[in-house]
């Protein structure tokens, strides 16, 4: 179940982006007519490669963090009686 939140987030984003083209008004202009003539193929490919690389790095970082926190063991916390000094927190981040 570890990758499910990441996959759901990714597929939700893809579904949302596939359903819209913000610079086009549906039925009034074709996508091919909205393409900018000043943006060349090199700029397009470069920006796509950078986006995919950045997204891949973020996916790896997300995976590592989710795996690290999923493997952590929670320490049971004893029940406190009124007037006692508060117990140590059940979860302490390790920096």
PDB file of N, CA, C and O in Angstrom:
ATOM      1  N   UNK A   1       0.810  -1.204   0.000  1.00  0.00           N
ATOM      2  CA  UNK A   1       0.000   0.000   0.000  1.00  0.00           C
ATOM      3  C   UNK A   1       0.856   1.272   0.000  1.00  0.00           C
ATOM      4  O   UNK A   1       0.334   2.382  -0.104  1.00  0.00           O
ATOM      5  N   UNK A   2       2.151   1.097   0.116  1.00  0.00           N
ATOM      6  CA  UNK A   2       3.032   2.256   0.221  1.00  0.00           C
ATOM      7  C   UNK A   2       2.935   3.216  -0.965  1.00  0.00           C
ATOM      8  O   UNK A   2       2.882   4.424  -0.735  1.00  0.00           O
ATOM      9  N   UNK A   3       2.909   2.757  -2.215  1.00  0.00           N
ATOM     10  CA  UNK A   3       2.896   3.710  -3.328  1.00  0.00           C
ATOM     11  C   UNK A   3       1.512   4.258  -3.678  1.00  0.00           C
ATOM     12  O   UNK A   3       1.406   5.131  -4.540  1.00  0.00           O
ATOM     13  N   UNK A   4       0.457   3.773  -3.037  1.00  0.00           N
ATOM     14  CA  UNK A   4      -0.902   4.174  -3.427  1.00  0.00           C
ATOM     15  C   UNK A   4      -1.129   5.687  -3.336  1.00  0.00           C
ATOM     16  O   UNK A   4      -1.663   6.255  -4.289  1.00  0.00           O
ATOM     17  N   UNK A   5      -0.751   6.382  -2.239  1.00  0.00           N
ATOM     18  CA  UNK A   5      -0.982   7.831  -2.216  1.00  0.00           C
ATOM     19  C   UNK A   5      -0.258   8.568  -3.350  1.00  0.00           C
ATOM     20  O   UNK A   5      -0.807   9.498  -3.941  1.00  0.00           O
ATOM     21  N   UNK A   6       0.954   8.155  -3.641  1.00  0.00           N
ATOM     22  CA  UNK A   6       1.707   8.781  -4.724  1.00  0.00           C
ATOM     23  C   UNK A   6       1.023   8.534  -6.071  1.00  0.00           C
ATOM     24  O   UNK A   6       0.884   9.455  -6.876  1.00  0.00           O
ATOM     25  N   UNK A   7       0.596   7.294  -6.315  1.00  0.00           N
ATOM     26  CA  UNK A   7      -0.049   6.970  -7.588  1.00  0.00           C
ATOM     27  C   UNK A   7      -1.378   7.701  -7.744  1.00  0.00           C
ATOM     28  O   UNK A   7      -1.674   8.218  -8.822  1.00  0.00           O
ATOM     29  N   UNK A   8      -2.177   7.751  -6.689  1.00  0.00           N
ATOM     30  CA  UNK A   8      -3.463   8.443  -6.759  1.00  0.00           C
ATOM     31  C   UNK A   8      -3.253   9.923  -7.041  1.00  0.00           C
ATOM     32  O   UNK A   8      -3.968  10.509  -7.854  1.00  0.00           O
ATOM     33  N   UNK A   9      -2.286  10.527  -6.378  1.00  0.00           N
ATOM     34  CA  UNK A   9      -1.983  11.935  -6.601  1.00  0.00           C
ATOM     35  C   UNK A   9      -1.532  12.164  -8.043  1.00  0.00           C
ATOM     36  O   UNK A   9      -1.983  13.104  -8.697  1.00  0.00           O
ATOM     37  N   UNK A  10      -0.652  11.313  -8.530  1.00  0.00           N
ATOM     38  CA  UNK A  10      -0.134  11.456  -9.896  1.00  0.00           C
ATOM     39  C   UNK A  10      -1.238  11.283 -10.930  1.00  0.00           C
ATOM     40  O   UNK A  10      -1.364  12.098 -11.843  1.00  0.00           O
ATOM     41  N   UNK A  11      -2.038  10.230 -10.796  1.00  0.00           N
ATOM     42  CA  UNK A  11      -3.090   9.995 -11.787  1.00  0.00           C
ATOM     43  C   UNK A  11      -4.186  11.062 -11.715  1.00  0.00           C
ATOM     44  O   UNK A  11      -4.783  11.397 -12.738  1.00  0.00           O
ATOM     45  N   UNK A  12      -4.454  11.593 -10.533  1.00  0.00           N
ATOM     46  CA  UNK A  12      -5.414  12.697 -10.423  1.00  0.00           C
ATOM     47  C   UNK A  12      -4.917  13.926 -11.145  1.00  0.00           C
ATOM     48  O   UNK A  12      -5.679  14.610 -11.828  1.00  0.00           O
ATOM     49  N   UNK A  13      -3.624  14.208 -10.990  1.00  0.00           N
ATOM     50  CA  UNK A  13      -3.031  15.360 -11.669  1.00  0.00           C
ATOM     51  C   UNK A  13      -3.080  15.161 -13.187  1.00  0.00           C
ATOM     52  O   UNK A  13      -3.426  16.085 -13.923  1.00  0.00           O
ATOM     53  N   UNK A  14      -2.735  13.953 -13.657  1.00  0.00           N
ATOM     54  CA  UNK A  14      -2.754  13.675 -15.101  1.00  0.00           C
ATOM     55  C   UNK A  14      -4.170  13.806 -15.648  1.00  0.00           C
ATOM     56  O   UNK A  14      -4.369  14.389 -16.713  1.00  0.00           O
ATOM     57  N   UNK A  15      -5.148  13.274 -14.933  1.00  0.00           N
ATOM     58  CA  UNK A  15      -6.543  13.365 -15.380  1.00  0.00           C
ATOM     59  C   UNK A  15      -6.985  14.819 -15.466  1.00  0.00           C
ATOM     60  O   UNK A  15      -7.641  15.213 -16.431  1.00  0.00           O
ATOM     61  N   UNK A  16      -6.636  15.605 -14.478  1.00  0.00           N
ATOM     62  CA  UNK A  16      -7.010  17.019 -14.478  1.00  0.00           C
ATOM     63  C   UNK A  16      -6.377  17.754 -15.651  1.00  0.00           C
ATOM     64  O   UNK A  16      -7.050  18.513 -16.348  1.00  0.00           O
ATOM     65  N   UNK A  17      -5.087  17.532 -15.869  1.00  0.00           N
ATOM     66  CA  UNK A  17      -4.393  18.245 -16.936  1.00  0.00           C
ATOM     67  C   UNK A  17      -4.833  17.790 -18.324  1.00  0.00           C
ATOM     68  O   UNK A  17      -4.826  18.587 -19.262  1.00  0.00           O
ATOM     69  N   UNK A  18      -5.212  16.530 -18.470  1.00  0.00           N
ATOM     70  CA  UNK A  18      -5.684  16.054 -19.775  1.00  0.00           C
ATOM     71  C   UNK A  18      -7.051  16.631 -20.122  1.00  0.00           C
ATOM     72  O   UNK A  18      -7.413  16.729 -21.294  1.00  0.00           O
ATOM     73  N   UNK A  19      -7.799  17.008 -19.103  1.00  0.00           N
ATOM     74  CA  UNK A  19      -9.149  17.503 -19.345  1.00  0.00           C
ATOM     75  C   UNK A  19      -9.225  18.981 -19.656  1.00  0.00           C
ATOM     76  O   UNK A  19     -10.310  19.502 -19.916  1.00  0.00           O
ATOM     77  N   UNK A  20      -8.093  19.670 -19.634  1.00  0.00           N
ATOM     78  CA  UNK A  20      -8.157  21.103 -19.900  1.00  0.00           C
ATOM     79  C   UNK A  20      -6.962  21.584 -20.715  1.00  0.00           C
ATOM     80  O   UNK A  20      -5.864  21.030 -20.659  1.00  0.00           O
ATOM     81  N   UNK A  21      -7.221  22.604 -21.444  1.00  0.00           N
ATOM     82  CA  UNK A  21      -6.177  23.333 -22.159  1.00  0.00           C
ATOM     83  C   UNK A  21      -6.514  24.793 -21.926  1.00  0.00           C
ATOM     84  O   UNK A  21      -7.325  25.366 -22.654  1.00  0.00           O
ATOM     85  N   UNK A  22      -5.900  25.406 -20.917  1.00  0.00           N
ATOM     86  CA  UNK A  22      -6.347  26.723 -20.464  1.00  0.00           C
ATOM     87  C   UNK A  22      -6.271  27.831 -21.507  1.00  0.00           C
ATOM     88  O   UNK A  22      -6.965  28.838 -21.372  1.00  0.00           O
ATOM     89  N   UNK A  23      -5.461  27.678 -22.529  1.00  0.00           N
ATOM     90  CA  UNK A  23      -5.349  28.752 -23.514  1.00  0.00           C
ATOM     91  C   UNK A  23      -6.345  28.587 -24.659  1.00  0.00           C
ATOM     92  O   UNK A  23      -6.368  29.409 -25.576  1.00  0.00           O
ATOM     93  N   UNK A  24      -7.161  27.547 -24.622  1.00  0.00           N
ATOM     94  CA  UNK A  24      -8.109  27.255 -25.694  1.00  0.00           C
ATOM     95  C   UNK A  24      -9.533  27.373 -25.154  1.00  0.00           C
ATOM     96  O   UNK A  24      -9.821  26.885 -24.061  1.00  0.00           O
ATOM     97  N   UNK A  25     -10.405  28.002 -25.893  1.00  0.00           N
ATOM     98  CA  UNK A  25     -11.820  28.010 -25.563  1.00  0.00           C
ATOM     99  C   UNK A  25     -12.454  26.917 -26.412  1.00  0.00           C
ATOM    100  O   UNK A  25     -12.417  26.960 -27.642  1.00  0.00           O
ATOM    101  N   UNK A  26     -13.042  25.926 -25.722  1.00  0.00           N
ATOM    102  CA  UNK A  26     -13.549  24.756 -26.429  1.00  0.00           C
ATOM    103  C   UNK A  26     -14.561  25.143 -27.504  1.00  0.00           C
ATOM    104  O   UNK A  26     -15.522  25.874 -27.264  1.00  0.00           O
ATOM    105  N   UNK A  27     -14.300  24.621 -28.692  1.00  0.00           N
ATOM    106  CA  UNK A  27     -15.205  24.842 -29.806  1.00  0.00           C
ATOM    107  C   UNK A  27     -14.928  26.109 -30.606  1.00  0.00           C
ATOM    108  O   UNK A  27     -15.494  26.287 -31.685  1.00  0.00           O
ATOM    109  N   UNK A  28     -14.061  27.004 -30.095  1.00  0.00           N
ATOM    110  CA  UNK A  28     -13.789  28.250 -30.808  1.00  0.00           C
ATOM    111  C   UNK A  28     -12.418  28.295 -31.461  1.00  0.00           C
ATOM    112  O   UNK A  28     -12.209  29.046 -32.414  1.00  0.00           O
ATOM    113  N   UNK A  29     -11.481  27.497 -30.956  1.00  0.00           N
ATOM    114  CA  UNK A  29     -10.128  27.524 -31.508  1.00  0.00           C
ATOM    115  C   UNK A  29      -9.519  26.128 -31.396  1.00  0.00           C
ATOM    116  O   UNK A  29      -9.671  25.451 -30.379  1.00  0.00           O
ATOM    117  N   UNK A  30      -8.828  25.710 -32.455  1.00  0.00           N
ATOM    118  CA  UNK A  30      -8.161  24.408 -32.438  1.00  0.00           C
ATOM    119  C   UNK A  30      -6.836  24.528 -31.700  1.00  0.00           C
ATOM    120  O   UNK A  30      -6.251  25.609 -31.639  1.00  0.00           O
ATOM    121  N   UNK A  31      -6.364  23.420 -31.140  1.00  0.00           N
ATOM    122  CA  UNK A  31      -5.092  23.402 -30.428  1.00  0.00           C
ATOM    123  C   UNK A  31      -3.949  23.800 -31.357  1.00  0.00           C
ATOM    124  O   UNK A  31      -3.052  24.536 -30.947  1.00  0.00           O
ATOM    125  N   UNK A  32      -3.967  23.331 -32.583  1.00  0.00           N
ATOM    126  CA  UNK A  32      -2.886  23.654 -33.519  1.00  0.00           C
ATOM    127  C   UNK A  32      -2.829  25.148 -33.823  1.00  0.00           C
ATOM    128  O   UNK A  32      -1.757  25.669 -34.130  1.00  0.00           O
ATOM    129  N   UNK A  33      -3.955  25.843 -33.743  1.00  0.00           N
ATOM    130  CA  UNK A  33      -3.969  27.289 -33.987  1.00  0.00           C
ATOM    131  C   UNK A  33      -3.476  28.079 -32.780  1.00  0.00           C
ATOM    132  O   UNK A  33      -3.123  29.251 -32.913  1.00  0.00           O
ATOM    133  N   UNK A  34      -3.446  27.454 -31.609  1.00  0.00           N
ATOM    134  CA  UNK A  34      -3.046  28.162 -30.391  1.00  0.00           C
ATOM    135  C   UNK A  34      -1.553  28.027 -30.099  1.00  0.00           C
ATOM    136  O   UNK A  34      -1.049  28.679 -29.185  1.00  0.00           O
ATOM    137  N   UNK A  35      -0.844  27.202 -30.848  1.00  0.00           N
ATOM    138  CA  UNK A  35       0.591  27.013 -30.619  1.00  0.00           C
ATOM    139  C   UNK A  35       1.348  28.300 -30.937  1.00  0.00           C
ATOM    140  O   UNK A  35       1.074  28.976 -31.929  1.00  0.00           O
ATOM    141  N   UNK A  36       2.295  28.613 -30.080  1.00  0.00           N
ATOM    142  CA  UNK A  36       3.073  29.835 -30.260  1.00  0.00           C
ATOM    143  C   UNK A  36       4.160  29.616 -31.312  1.00  0.00           C
ATOM    144  O   UNK A  36       4.913  28.646 -31.223  1.00  0.00           O
ATOM    145  N   UNK A  37       4.252  30.493 -32.295  1.00  0.00           N
ATOM    146  CA  UNK A  37       5.293  30.341 -33.314  1.00  0.00           C
ATOM    147  C   UNK A  37       6.689  30.688 -32.783  1.00  0.00           C
ATOM    148  O   UNK A  37       7.690  30.319 -33.397  1.00  0.00           O
ATOM    149  N   UNK A  38       6.765  31.392 -31.652  1.00  0.00           N
ATOM    150  CA  UNK A  38       8.067  31.788 -31.120  1.00  0.00           C
ATOM    151  C   UNK A  38       8.722  30.707 -30.258  1.00  0.00           C
ATOM    152  O   UNK A  38       9.883  30.846 -29.875  1.00  0.00           O
ATOM    153  N   UNK A  39       7.998  29.642 -29.951  1.00  0.00           N
ATOM    154  CA  UNK A  39       8.558  28.548 -29.142  1.00  0.00           C
ATOM    155  C   UNK A  39       8.979  27.428 -30.090  1.00  0.00           C
ATOM    156  O   UNK A  39       8.144  26.806 -30.745  1.00  0.00           O
ATOM    157  N   UNK A  40      10.278  27.184 -30.151  1.00  0.00           N
ATOM    158  CA  UNK A  40      10.801  26.166 -31.051  1.00  0.00           C
ATOM    159  C   UNK A  40      10.780  24.772 -30.434  1.00  0.00           C
ATOM    160  O   UNK A  40      10.478  24.599 -29.254  1.00  0.00           O
ATOM    161  N   UNK A  41      11.104  23.800 -31.250  1.00  0.00           N
ATOM    162  CA  UNK A  41      11.116  22.402 -30.793  1.00  0.00           C
ATOM    163  C   UNK A  41      12.176  22.176 -29.724  1.00  0.00           C
ATOM    164  O   UNK A  41      11.965  21.375 -28.813  1.00  0.00           O
ATOM    165  N   UNK A  42      13.305  22.860 -29.814  1.00  0.00           N
ATOM    166  CA  UNK A  42      14.375  22.697 -28.825  1.00  0.00           C
ATOM    167  C   UNK A  42      13.918  23.160 -27.448  1.00  0.00           C
ATOM    168  O   UNK A  42      14.165  22.480 -26.452  1.00  0.00           O
ATOM    169  N   UNK A  43      13.260  24.301 -27.386  1.00  0.00           N
ATOM    170  CA  UNK A  43      12.752  24.814 -26.100  1.00  0.00           C
ATOM    171  C   UNK A  43      11.694  23.881 -25.536  1.00  0.00           C
ATOM    172  O   UNK A  43      11.647  23.647 -24.328  1.00  0.00           O
ATOM    173  N   UNK A  44      10.859  23.355 -26.394  1.00  0.00           N
ATOM    174  CA  UNK A  44       9.806  22.444 -25.960  1.00  0.00           C
ATOM    175  C   UNK A  44      10.399  21.156 -25.390  1.00  0.00           C
ATOM    176  O   UNK A  44      10.001  20.712 -24.313  1.00  0.00           O
ATOM    177  N   UNK A  45      11.341  20.561 -26.103  1.00  0.00           N
ATOM    178  CA  UNK A  45      11.965  19.316 -25.649  1.00  0.00           C
ATOM    179  C   UNK A  45      12.759  19.547 -24.366  1.00  0.00           C
ATOM    180  O   UNK A  45      12.709  18.730 -23.447  1.00  0.00           O
ATOM    181  N   UNK A  46      13.487  20.654 -24.304  1.00  0.00           N
ATOM    182  CA  UNK A  46      14.271  20.966 -23.105  1.00  0.00           C
ATOM    183  C   UNK A  46      13.377  21.120 -21.887  1.00  0.00           C
ATOM    184  O   UNK A  46      13.668  20.552 -20.834  1.00  0.00           O
ATOM    185  N   UNK A  47      12.298  21.874 -22.012  1.00  0.00           N
ATOM    186  CA  UNK A  47      11.406  22.069 -20.878  1.00  0.00           C
ATOM    187  C   UNK A  47      10.727  20.764 -20.471  1.00  0.00           C
ATOM    188  O   UNK A  47      10.505  20.525 -19.284  1.00  0.00           O
ATOM    189  N   UNK A  48      10.400  19.925 -21.440  1.00  0.00           N
ATOM    190  CA  UNK A  48       9.783  18.640 -21.118  1.00  0.00           C
ATOM    191  C   UNK A  48      10.769  17.723 -20.395  1.00  0.00           C
ATOM    192  O   UNK A  48      10.395  17.053 -19.432  1.00  0.00           O
ATOM    193  N   UNK A  49      12.015  17.685 -20.846  1.00  0.00           N
ATOM    194  CA  UNK A  49      13.041  16.858 -20.202  1.00  0.00           C
ATOM    195  C   UNK A  49      13.290  17.331 -18.772  1.00  0.00           C
ATOM    196  O   UNK A  49      13.399  16.514 -17.857  1.00  0.00           O
ATOM    197  N   UNK A  50      13.380  18.648 -18.578  1.00  0.00           N
ATOM    198  CA  UNK A  50      13.597  19.192 -17.234  1.00  0.00           C
ATOM    199  C   UNK A  50      12.409  18.858 -16.327  1.00  0.00           C
ATOM    200  O   UNK A  50      12.601  18.462 -15.178  1.00  0.00           O
ATOM    201  N   UNK A  51      11.206  19.013 -16.827  1.00  0.00           N
ATOM    202  CA  UNK A  51      10.010  18.698 -16.042  1.00  0.00           C
ATOM    203  C   UNK A  51       9.985  17.224 -15.644  1.00  0.00           C
ATOM    204  O   UNK A  51       9.727  16.900 -14.485  1.00  0.00           O
ATOM    205  N   UNK A  52      10.249  16.335 -16.587  1.00  0.00           N
ATOM    206  CA  UNK A  52      10.236  14.900 -16.300  1.00  0.00           C
ATOM    207  C   UNK A  52      11.349  14.541 -15.312  1.00  0.00           C
ATOM    208  O   UNK A  52      11.133  13.735 -14.407  1.00  0.00           O
ATOM    209  N   UNK A  53      12.528  15.127 -15.475  1.00  0.00           N
ATOM    210  CA  UNK A  53      13.635  14.849 -14.554  1.00  0.00           C
ATOM    211  C   UNK A  53      13.312  15.346 -13.146  1.00  0.00           C
ATOM    212  O   UNK A  53      13.553  14.642 -12.166  1.00  0.00           O
ATOM    213  N   UNK A  54      12.773  16.544 -13.047  1.00  0.00           N
ATOM    214  CA  UNK A  54      12.394  17.089 -11.736  1.00  0.00           C
ATOM    215  C   UNK A  54      11.313  16.234 -11.082  1.00  0.00           C
ATOM    216  O   UNK A  54      11.382  15.940  -9.888  1.00  0.00           O
ATOM    217  N   UNK A  55      10.340  15.848 -11.850  1.00  0.00           N
ATOM    218  CA  UNK A  55       9.258  15.012 -11.324  1.00  0.00           C
ATOM    219  C   UNK A  55       9.805  13.647 -10.888  1.00  0.00           C
ATOM    220  O   UNK A  55       9.352  13.104  -9.880  1.00  0.00           O
ATOM    221  N   UNK A  56      10.756  13.092 -11.614  1.00  0.00           N
ATOM    222  CA  UNK A  56      11.360  11.810 -11.234  1.00  0.00           C
ATOM    223  C   UNK A  56      12.146  11.942  -9.928  1.00  0.00           C
ATOM    224  O   UNK A  56      12.073  11.063  -9.069  1.00  0.00           O
ATOM    225  N   UNK A  57      12.893  13.031  -9.777  1.00  0.00           N
ATOM    226  CA  UNK A  57      13.634  13.261  -8.533  1.00  0.00           C
ATOM    227  C   UNK A  57      12.667  13.397  -7.360  1.00  0.00           C
ATOM    228  O   UNK A  57      12.889  12.816  -6.298  1.00  0.00           O
ATOM    229  N   UNK A  58      11.606  14.158  -7.550  1.00  0.00           N
ATOM    230  CA  UNK A  58      10.610  14.305  -6.486  1.00  0.00           C
ATOM    231  C   UNK A  58       9.927  12.986  -6.168  1.00  0.00           C
ATOM    232  O   UNK A  58       9.609  12.728  -5.007  1.00  0.00           O
ATOM    233  N   UNK A  59       9.693  12.145  -7.166  1.00  0.00           N
ATOM    234  CA  UNK A  59       9.088  10.833  -6.934  1.00  0.00           C
ATOM    235  C   UNK A  59      10.009   9.958  -6.093  1.00  0.00           C
ATOM    236  O   UNK A  59       9.545   9.260  -5.192  1.00  0.00           O
ATOM    237  N   UNK A  60      11.307   9.988  -6.379  1.00  0.00           N
ATOM    238  CA  UNK A  60      12.262   9.193  -5.604  1.00  0.00           C
ATOM    239  C   UNK A  60      12.326   9.695  -4.161  1.00  0.00           C
ATOM    240  O   UNK A  60      12.320   8.896  -3.225  1.00  0.00           O
ATOM    241  N   UNK A  61      12.387  11.010  -3.982  1.00  0.00           N
ATOM    242  CA  UNK A  61      12.414  11.579  -2.630  1.00  0.00           C
ATOM    243  C   UNK A  61      11.140  11.210  -1.876  1.00  0.00           C
ATOM    244  O   UNK A  61      11.195  10.830  -0.706  1.00  0.00           O
ATOM    245  N   UNK A  62      10.003  11.322  -2.538  1.00  0.00           N
ATOM    246  CA  UNK A  62       8.723  10.962  -1.923  1.00  0.00           C
ATOM    247  C   UNK A  62       8.714   9.494  -1.515  1.00  0.00           C
ATOM    248  O   UNK A  62       8.282   9.155  -0.414  1.00  0.00           O
ATOM    249  N   UNK A  63       9.189   8.629  -2.399  1.00  0.00           N
ATOM    250  CA  UNK A  63       9.228   7.193  -2.119  1.00  0.00           C
ATOM    251  C   UNK A  63      10.119   6.894  -0.902  1.00  0.00           C
ATOM    252  O   UNK A  63       9.737   6.129  -0.016  1.00  0.00           O
ATOM    253  N   UNK A  64      11.290   7.498  -0.873  1.00  0.00           N
ATOM    254  CA  UNK A  64      12.225   7.272   0.239  1.00  0.00           C
ATOM    255  C   UNK A  64      11.607   7.742   1.554  1.00  0.00           C
ATOM    256  O   UNK A  64      11.688   7.037   2.560  1.00  0.00           O
ATOM    257  N   UNK A  65      10.997   8.911   1.558  1.00  0.00           N
ATOM    258  CA  UNK A  65      10.389   9.427   2.784  1.00  0.00           C
ATOM    259  C   UNK A  65       9.212   8.569   3.236  1.00  0.00           C
ATOM    260  O   UNK A  65       9.074   8.283   4.426  1.00  0.00           O
ATOM    261  N   UNK A  66       8.362   8.156   2.294  1.00  0.00           N
ATOM    262  CA  UNK A  66       7.224   7.303   2.674  1.00  0.00           C
ATOM    263  C   UNK A  66       7.716   5.970   3.216  1.00  0.00           C
ATOM    264  O   UNK A  66       7.177   5.472   4.204  1.00  0.00           O
ATOM    265  N   UNK A  67       8.726   5.385   2.590  1.00  0.00           N
ATOM    266  CA  UNK A  67       9.255   4.103   3.067  1.00  0.00           C
ATOM    267  C   UNK A  67       9.882   4.249   4.445  1.00  0.00           C
ATOM    268  O   UNK A  67       9.707   3.382   5.302  1.00  0.00           O
ATOM    269  N   UNK A  68      10.611   5.338   4.666  1.00  0.00           N
ATOM    270  CA  UNK A  68      11.261   5.564   5.962  1.00  0.00           C
ATOM    271  C   UNK A  68      10.218   5.687   7.073  1.00  0.00           C
ATOM    272  O   UNK A  68      10.365   5.071   8.128  1.00  0.00           O
ATOM    273  N   UNK A  69       9.183   6.464   6.848  1.00  0.00           N
ATOM    274  CA  UNK A  69       8.170   6.654   7.883  1.00  0.00           C
ATOM    275  C   UNK A  69       7.258   5.441   8.027  1.00  0.00           C
ATOM    276  O   UNK A  69       6.715   5.211   9.107  1.00  0.00           O
ATOM    277  N   UNK A  70       7.080   4.673   6.979  1.00  0.00           N
ATOM    278  CA  UNK A  70       6.260   3.466   7.078  1.00  0.00           C
ATOM    279  C   UNK A  70       6.965   2.390   7.902  1.00  0.00           C
ATOM    280  O   UNK A  70       6.304   1.581   8.553  1.00  0.00           O
ATOM    281  N   UNK A  71       8.301   2.371   7.881  1.00  0.00           N
ATOM    282  CA  UNK A  71       9.058   1.375   8.629  1.00  0.00           C
ATOM    283  C   UNK A  71       9.241   1.738  10.095  1.00  0.00           C
ATOM    284  O   UNK A  71       9.610   0.883  10.900  1.00  0.00           O
ATOM    285  N   UNK A  72       8.992   2.978  10.449  1.00  0.00           N
ATOM    286  CA  UNK A  72       9.185   3.412  11.840  1.00  0.00           C
ATOM    287  C   UNK A  72       8.223   2.696  12.758  1.00  0.00           C
ATOM    288  O   UNK A  72       7.068   2.436  12.420  1.00  0.00           O
ATOM    289  N   UNK A  73       8.731   2.393  13.911  1.00  0.00           N
ATOM    290  CA  UNK A  73       7.919   1.733  14.916  1.00  0.00           C
ATOM    291  C   UNK A  73       7.464   2.779  15.920  1.00  0.00           C
ATOM    292  O   UNK A  73       8.278   3.554  16.422  1.00  0.00           O
ATOM    293  N   UNK A  74       6.176   2.807  16.216  1.00  0.00           N
ATOM    294  CA  UNK A  74       5.675   3.741  17.212  1.00  0.00           C
ATOM    295  C   UNK A  74       5.872   3.141  18.596  1.00  0.00           C
ATOM    296  O   UNK A  74       5.598   1.960  18.810  1.00  0.00           O
ATOM    297  N   UNK A  75       6.335   3.935  19.514  1.00  0.00           N
ATOM    298  CA  UNK A  75       6.555   3.494  20.885  1.00  0.00           C
ATOM    299  C   UNK A  75       5.260   3.720  21.649  1.00  0.00           C
ATOM    300  O   UNK A  75       4.666   4.795  21.572  1.00  0.00           O
ATOM    301  N   UNK A  76       4.826   2.703  22.389  1.00  0.00           N
ATOM    302  CA  UNK A  76       3.595   2.872  23.149  1.00  0.00           C
ATOM    303  C   UNK A  76       3.843   3.852  24.286  1.00  0.00           C
ATOM    304  O   UNK A  76       4.915   3.877  24.890  1.00  0.00           O
ATOM    305  N   UNK A  77       2.832   4.653  24.558  1.00  0.00           N
ATOM    306  CA  UNK A  77       2.955   5.702  25.555  1.00  0.00           C
ATOM    307  C   UNK A  77       2.186   5.282  26.805  1.00  0.00           C
ATOM    308  O   UNK A  77       1.016   4.912  26.710  1.00  0.00           O
ATOM    309  N   UNK A  78       2.828   5.334  27.982  1.00  0.00           N
ATOM    310  CA  UNK A  78       2.125   4.950  29.208  1.00  0.00           C
ATOM    311  C   UNK A  78       1.026   5.963  29.559  1.00  0.00           C
ATOM    312  O   UNK A  78       1.109   7.141  29.209  1.00  0.00           O
ATOM    313  N   UNK A  79       0.012   5.479  30.249  1.00  0.00           N
ATOM    314  CA  UNK A  79      -1.093   6.335  30.664  1.00  0.00           C
ATOM    315  C   UNK A  79      -0.628   7.192  31.831  1.00  0.00           C
ATOM    316  O   UNK A  79      -0.042   6.690  32.791  1.00  0.00           O
ATOM    317  N   UNK A  80      -0.894   8.484  31.739  1.00  0.00           N
ATOM    318  CA  UNK A  80      -0.469   9.403  32.790  1.00  0.00           C
ATOM    319  C   UNK A  80      -1.593   9.608  33.794  1.00  0.00           C
ATOM    320  O   UNK A  80      -2.769   9.632  33.431  1.00  0.00           O
ATOM    321  N   UNK A  81      -1.221   9.756  35.047  1.00  0.00           N
ATOM    322  CA  UNK A  81      -2.217  10.114  36.046  1.00  0.00           C
ATOM    323  C   UNK A  81      -2.134  11.617  36.261  1.00  0.00           C
ATOM    324  O   UNK A  81      -1.082  12.211  36.025  1.00  0.00           O
ATOM    325  N   UNK A  82      -3.229  12.252  36.706  1.00  0.00           N
ATOM    326  CA  UNK A  82      -3.239  13.710  36.878  1.00  0.00           C
ATOM    327  C   UNK A  82      -2.126  14.167  37.821  1.00  0.00           C
ATOM    328  O   UNK A  82      -1.866  13.518  38.834  1.00  0.00           O
ATOM    329  N   UNK A  83      -1.487  15.250  37.500  1.00  0.00           N
ATOM    330  CA  UNK A  83      -0.452  15.813  38.338  1.00  0.00           C
ATOM    331  C   UNK A  83       0.942  15.292  38.046  1.00  0.00           C
ATOM    332  O   UNK A  83       1.920  15.803  38.592  1.00  0.00           O
ATOM    333  N   UNK A  84       1.049  14.273  37.185  1.00  0.00           N
ATOM    334  CA  UNK A  84       2.366  13.735  36.843  1.00  0.00           C
ATOM    335  C   UNK A  84       3.018  14.594  35.778  1.00  0.00           C
ATOM    336  O   UNK A  84       2.362  15.321  35.032  1.00  0.00           O
ATOM    337  N   UNK A  85       4.318  14.481  35.739  1.00  0.00           N
ATOM    338  CA  UNK A  85       5.078  15.159  34.692  1.00  0.00           C
ATOM    339  C   UNK A  85       4.744  14.485  33.354  1.00  0.00           C
ATOM    340  O   UNK A  85       4.688  13.257  33.293  1.00  0.00           O
ATOM    341  N   UNK A  86       4.520  15.258  32.280  1.00  0.00           N
ATOM    342  CA  UNK A  86       4.175  14.643  30.989  1.00  0.00           C
ATOM    343  C   UNK A  86       5.260  13.666  30.526  1.00  0.00           C
ATOM    344  O   UNK A  86       6.457  13.901  30.691  1.00  0.00           O
ATOM    345  N   UNK A  87       4.795  12.573  29.946  1.00  0.00           N
ATOM    346  CA  UNK A  87       5.713  11.545  29.448  1.00  0.00           C
ATOM    347  C   UNK A  87       6.389  12.023  28.171  1.00  0.00           C
ATOM    348  O   UNK A  87       5.957  12.984  27.534  1.00  0.00           O
ATOM    349  N   UNK A  88       7.448  11.331  27.822  1.00  0.00           N
ATOM    350  CA  UNK A  88       8.175  11.615  26.592  1.00  0.00           C
ATOM    351  C   UNK A  88       7.244  11.354  25.401  1.00  0.00           C
ATOM    352  O   UNK A  88       6.467  10.400  25.439  1.00  0.00           O
ATOM    353  N   UNK A  89       7.304  12.177  24.344  1.00  0.00           N
ATOM    354  CA  UNK A  89       6.421  11.954  23.186  1.00  0.00           C
ATOM    355  C   UNK A  89       6.633  10.567  22.564  1.00  0.00           C
ATOM    356  O   UNK A  89       7.735  10.019  22.608  1.00  0.00           O
ATOM    357  N   UNK A  90       5.568  10.012  21.989  1.00  0.00           N
ATOM    358  CA  UNK A  90       5.637   8.676  21.390  1.00  0.00           C
ATOM    359  C   UNK A  90       6.490   8.671  20.124  1.00  0.00           C
ATOM    360  O   UNK A  90       7.076   7.646  19.772  1.00  0.00           O
ATOM    361  N   UNK A  91       6.560   9.789  19.456  1.00  0.00           N
ATOM    362  CA  UNK A  91       7.316   9.850  18.207  1.00  0.00           C
ATOM    363  C   UNK A  91       8.270  11.026  18.259  1.00  0.00           C
ATOM    364  O   UNK A  91       7.852  12.175  18.405  1.00  0.00           O
ATOM    365  N   UNK A  92       9.522  10.739  18.142  1.00  0.00           N
ATOM    366  CA  UNK A  92      10.519  11.808  18.082  1.00  0.00           C
ATOM    367  C   UNK A  92      11.261  11.685  16.759  1.00  0.00           C
ATOM    368  O   UNK A  92      11.866  10.651  16.474  1.00  0.00           O
ATOM    369  N   UNK A  93      11.215  12.751  15.944  1.00  0.00           N
ATOM    370  CA  UNK A  93      11.910  12.683  14.664  1.00  0.00           C
ATOM    371  C   UNK A  93      13.413  12.583  14.861  1.00  0.00           C
ATOM    372  O   UNK A  93      13.978  13.213  15.754  1.00  0.00           O
ATOM    373  N   UNK A  94      14.049  11.788  14.021  1.00  0.00           N
ATOM    374  CA  UNK A  94      15.510  11.680  14.073  1.00  0.00           C
ATOM    375  C   UNK A  94      16.071  12.543  12.947  1.00  0.00           C
ATOM    376  O   UNK A  94      15.819  12.283  11.771  1.00  0.00           O
ATOM    377  N   UNK A  95      16.812  13.541  13.307  1.00  0.00           N
ATOM    378  CA  UNK A  95      17.371  14.467  12.314  1.00  0.00           C
ATOM    379  C   UNK A  95      18.785  14.114  11.995  1.00  0.00           C
ATOM    380  O   UNK A  95      19.419  14.783  11.179  1.00  0.00           O
TER     381      UNK A  95
END
